Amino acid sequence: MPYGKLVVAKLYKSAELDEYLEEALKAAGYGGAELEKLPLGYRLNLFVVRPGLAIGRKGTGIRALTENLSQKFGLDNLTVNVEEITEPDMNPRVVAQRIASMAERGMAFRRAASITMNNVMRAGAMGCIIAVRGKLRSERSHFERYVNGVVPISGHQKDIVVRSAVSSVLLKMGLYGISVKISYKDAMPPEFELKKQEQPPPEGEKVQENVSAQA
């Protein structure tokens, strides 16, 4: 297979795996995954808000998930690790899913976005952008965008301090898309850094100290 087609096939498989995990671990608060190729198999690191729901009673849930992933995606000798997301309000994927869940329960998107954004900023984010697209006020599709703080939208800073995620929810009026971008203070590189270098005192001072000590 040509290299270009191989890359496309790999990206498609990764997106399909991610979509499957999002649906399978929805109740556990799925926040992303990392798949590693090992010499004798694969290792999948799952990041969730509630690890207990992902693992299941006596590990039954994680064993069933491992078996399904191995069969569906051809991941032989698969090992699955579950890690807890300690700051869910700082994970854009979890935030997007929360907004979708609020909308499913009947809350207006504007209120859901406002509540969620306040939680994100209180958690210590540098900035947050939430965008919702769909039939918000009429039969025609609309787009609303909510911004708080500072979120770089271009350049090198955007690549290193901003994480984003997209989710969707199907309601009576149709399908709605939810986009979340969060920028992180700790990831912002300093423009410059001053380093204090200690220099030895002049020679005369050293001699004076020695003379005083002998006296």
C-alpha positions, 0 to 999 in steps of 0.5 A: 500500500502507498505511504499516503494511503497507509497514513489515511487508513491509520488515521481513519482507524484511529478516529473509528477507535476513538468514536467507539470508545467515546460511546462505550465509556460515555457513562464513565466520562471518557476524556481521550485515549493513547494507543501504543504499539509494543513489540508483542502487542498493543497498550491502550491508555484510557483517561476517564472521570470515573474509573470504577465505571470503566473497570466494572465489578471485579474487572468485568467491564474492562475485560469485556472492553479489551475483548471487544477492541481486540476483535473489532480493531484487530489489536492482538495482545492488547493491554488496557490501562485506565487512568483517572482525570483529576481535573475534568473541568480542564479536559475539553472532551469532558467539557463538550460531553457535559454540555451535550448531556445538559442539552439532552436533559432539556437545558438551553445551550446558552445556559449550559455553556455559561455554567460550564465555562464558569467551571472551566475558568474557576479550575484555572484555565487561561481562557475558553471558547465554546461554540454551538452550531445547529437549530438554536432558535428557528428551523434555520441553523445558527452558530453561537460562540462564547468566549472567556479569558485569552485563547490564542487562535493562531501561531506557535502558541496556539499549538502548545497551549490550546487543546480542543475537542468536538462533540455532538448531540441529537435532539428533536430539532436535529443534530447539534455540534459542540466545539470546546477550546481551552488554553492553559496558563502552565503551558505558556512559554516565557518570553525570556528568563533571567538566570542569576549567576553568582560571582566570587567576591573580589580578591581583596575581600577574600584577603581581608576575611582571612586576615580578620580570621587570623586576628 
